[in-house]
Amino acid sequence: MSELYTGGEVRSTFETFRGYQRDMIEASFDHFQTKLRLFVNFCEKDDVFRVVTRFLHLRVGDVREWYFRAADAGGSKEMPAEPADWLATVYKLLLELKQQRLDLRNLLSSLFSARSLPEAFSDFKTRWLERYQREMNERLAAVERRIPEDVGAKVPLEDVVAEAFGAAAPPMPGEIAPAPAPPSPAGPPAAAFIATAPAADSKAHLPEASAPAAAGALIPGAPGAPGAEAGEARGPAADAADAPGLEDLVAAFEAAVKATKGLASAVKGDLKADVKILKLEIARRAPRREVILAVARPLERLAGKLKEVGEAIVRRAEREAP
């Protein structure tokens, strides 16, 4: 059964996506990896946009197979001709770059004929990123044309996206096989490639974080927080009065990320990108609640201080006006 979202949620999410997409395309080579991380994290984590992302994951298999064959052929191997498959291939290559399973410099030198790295990067942006922007925006506009003007009207988004993208609706998440574990950075490229959907949230089983006590002190009811002494009862009104603002909570989240030990570098990089997204959002004149919740809700599945701070950010954001 297709998940229901309001027309207002869909349009707001698509506008946020276009902003991250634009920032990535306009980024210089030195800043591209940061903007790419923010773009991919939004696509993979936002509750609404993941409906679109799921289609892209299911259109094509493991794109590393295509990439290594294209690199061996000197960049002459054609991209998929079907527009939806082309979009999916480019997105999944961006995902591989973000996760550092592929290297940007190697990709540019292998697939783009140019006399210099800046020239190859410019060609990459023109031939891939700008075309991706045009074609994705056309499909998102087609989705928006199919939803009611009433911002509160419920929309079966999966069905609407399938129609706009010209594809059959994908299977529900419970029917999707998990992706294989990434190869060791020190080892050779995998010899076999499996066409699968993205893995479940890689942060679901992180080790307990050992954040400074100050981070816990910001969270009502947490150890070290005001009123957390044994036997002291607290009501909702007391918690609301003591609850810190989003700026303090994001600072606590940043401290917890810095103090967490034993994380894979890619996972810690994702958490640092989450910090950056939240900082950028709360610096806006009117922070968007849906963006804050899209970043913070996955943190509730973690452990230790990361989980506590994530839950506190969600509670605070849900009390704010949309």
Phi, psi and omega in degrees: 000133182292137179289146183257132174226154179282155177301324178296318178298317183295311182295319179297318179296317181296322179295320176297317177303315182299326178294313178296321179296315180297317180299321180295315183293326182275354184289147173286169179302317183295332183254001186296318185298322178294313180293325177296318180298317179296318179298309183293319179301319178296313181300323184276335189253332183295129185301321182281311186290339178298340175296318177291314183300324180299323177298317181296319179297325186272350180287323183226163180274216182285112186286350177296328177298313178299316184298311183295325176291320179295319179295320178296330180271010180071027178083008184272351181290128184289147171286161178305140182281325180295124185306317181294323177291323177297314178301315182296320180296314180296316180300316183288333171292321175298321177298318178296321177295318180297319181278001177063028170277337171238151180257132184298316181298318179295319179298315181296316182288333183277323191250348183235117181281113181206160182277345182210164178297315178301322179292319177295320180295320177296319178296318177302315180292320181289311187280330183252300190291315181291323175295318177303315180300312181299311186287322177293317179297324177298318181288323177293323176296324178294324175296313182297327178292339183266359181251150184297155176291332179297116185295339181266355182290136181281138184236129173283083195300321182300318179292320181293318178296318179300318180293316182291327181270356179067042182222160174287150178298137180286165175295159178292160185305326181294344181264000185265131178285146178291153179284155177292157178293145179295150179291157177297135179303332183276346186266175180283164177302148180299142182276334181240146182233137186242132179280103182223168174275170181296152179290162173296166184311118184291352182266003189294337184234043179289153177290162180301133178277148177245074184275161178301151180299333181299327179295317179294329182293341180279346189256114179306131178088347179279159177305131181089352180278156177303132177081010183270001181298153183301135174086354182271116181279144178227143177252172180302322182295320180293318178299318181297321181293322182274346188299131178286164177283170181299323181298317178294321181293321178294323176297321177293321178297316179299318178296320180294320179296316181296327184274346183289132181249157171079019179266146170298147184299323180294321180292316179296324176298321177298317180294321177295324176294323176300318177301314181298317179301313181295319179297316178298322184290314183287347175281346178292155177299321178229088180304141181270118183299323184294328178289315179300316181292324179298326178279318189280327185299319177298337180293337181294344180268003182272199181231163172062217185294328177300317179295314182298314180293319178301315179297321180293322178295318179298313180301317181294315181296323180291338176278340181286154177289143179303000000 
